[in-house]
Amino acid sequence: MANIKLFDPMTMDSNTLPNVAGNYVFLLRKGSHLPKVDIEPQIPEVTLDGNTYQAIYTGIASKSLRKRDYRNHFVGNNASRSTLRKSIL
């Protein structure tokens, strides 16, 4: 657990993400929620630094967390094909 680091795309620069392989988890901000659906899914919770978050997506970056997480899911040419974006839209 010592290698877990939180990244907030609203307040942090993408260059703070490590340019290495690794696992990642997308968490909902406190007070945020996903749109209501007919069948409510069971969303796992993660506690970090005394705060509990809902984990909405996990993935593996085989080469670069920076490229995989930030560029592919949000700002890159492939963002429209992102499984994360398709899952929550």
N, C-alpha and C positions, 0 to 999 in steps of 0.2 A: 504494500500500500504506500510505501514511501515515494514511489515514482509517479503517483497520481497528482496531476496538476490541473487546476480549473482554468479554462480559457473562456473569456467573455468577449464575443465578437463586437459587442457594442462599445466596449471600453478599451479593448486591447488590439494591438496591431498583429496581423497574421504572422509577422516575422518572429513573434514570441513562441509560436508553435515549433516544436522540434522538427528538424528535417531528417527524421529517422523512422524506421519501421516501428509499428506498435499497434496496440488496441485502443479504441476510443469509444466513448459513450456520450450520447447527446442527452442532456438533462433539461427539464423545464425549469424556468426561473420560478422563484417563490411567488405565489399568487397567480401564476399563469396556468392555463388549462387548454386541452385540445378541444375541438368542437364536439358537441354531444352527438352520439350515434345511437341507433336503435339498440344495439347490444354493446354495453359498456365493457371494454377490455379490462383485464386485471393488469395494472401498470406497476412493475416492480419499483421499489424505492431504494435509494442509495443515500447513505449518511456520510458526509464529508465535513470535517471541521465543525461538527456539532449541528450542521444544517442538513435537513432531509429533502431530497429532490426526487422527482419522478423520472425514471430512465425511459426514454421513448425510442431510442435507437442505439444499436451497437454495431461496430464494424472493425475490420482489420485493415491496416495500411501496410502492405508488404514492402513498400519502399520509403514513403515519406508521409508522416502525419500532416505536415503542412500542406502538401499538394493534395492528398486524398481528402482530408477534412474540409479545409477551407476552400481551396480552388475548385475541386470537383463538385462539391455539394452546393456551393454558393455563388462563386463569381466567375468560374471558368467557362470555356466553350461547352463543356459537357454538363454543366449545371442542370440543364433542362432534362437530362437523362438520369439524374440523381435518384436513387432508390429512396433516400430520406425525403427528398422534396415530394416525390410521388406519393409517399406514404402519408404525409401530413396535410397535403392539399386536397 
